[in-house]
Amino acid sequence: MNKFSKFKIIFLIIGLLILASLLILNFNYFKQSISDFIENRLVSWGYLGFFLFIFLLEALPQPFLSALIPLVTGVILGFNAIYLIWLTVIGSVLANYAAYYLGLSLENSAVSLFIKEENYNKSLRWFNKYGKKSFSLLALSPLPYFPMLGGVFKMSFYEFTKYAIIPRIIHYLIFSSILILSL
């Protein structure tokens, strides 16, 4: 490695450390800004905004947010809870089927865009060990899951509906009821 390459790496590391420090020091500001942005979009876009937000949260693999967050936000903002529950369920089902078909059509290349090969191999071992019922456990949990793997693992439409969609609907009905009753 030449001196210029070492300098670039050191400069990059220092820059990332400064950025991370700024983010940590201003965490509440960024958190509030993001929260305000989402809230403003949801209010201005109405039920369509909720649907789109829920669809994206369910369709795109991400380890942090559940589609229950827009539901609770909508109830707090004064939107009709029953409409929001229906939007959550419908948006989730459509997003799961979209991700399933994406997994069927793109197979492993789709997975490599979103998760590391090591995590994919762990998922494959889990699926081979516990079978299709493992999807039901993930779909029932409050954590986000990765419905694209149903397509990648070549589950049939019927199996995907049985082991992923129906448990996900149950998940949303249970957790949304609990959340709304607790507000």
Secondary structure as UniProt FT lines:
FT   HELIX           3..25
FT   HELIX           27..59
FT   HELIX           68..76
FT   TURN            77..78
FT   HELIX           81..106
FT   HELIX           108..114
FT   HELIX           117..130
FT   TURN            131..132
FT   HELIX           133..140
FT   HELIX           148..152
FT   TURN            153..154
FT   HELIX           157..160
FT   HELIX           161..165
FT   HELIX           166..182
//
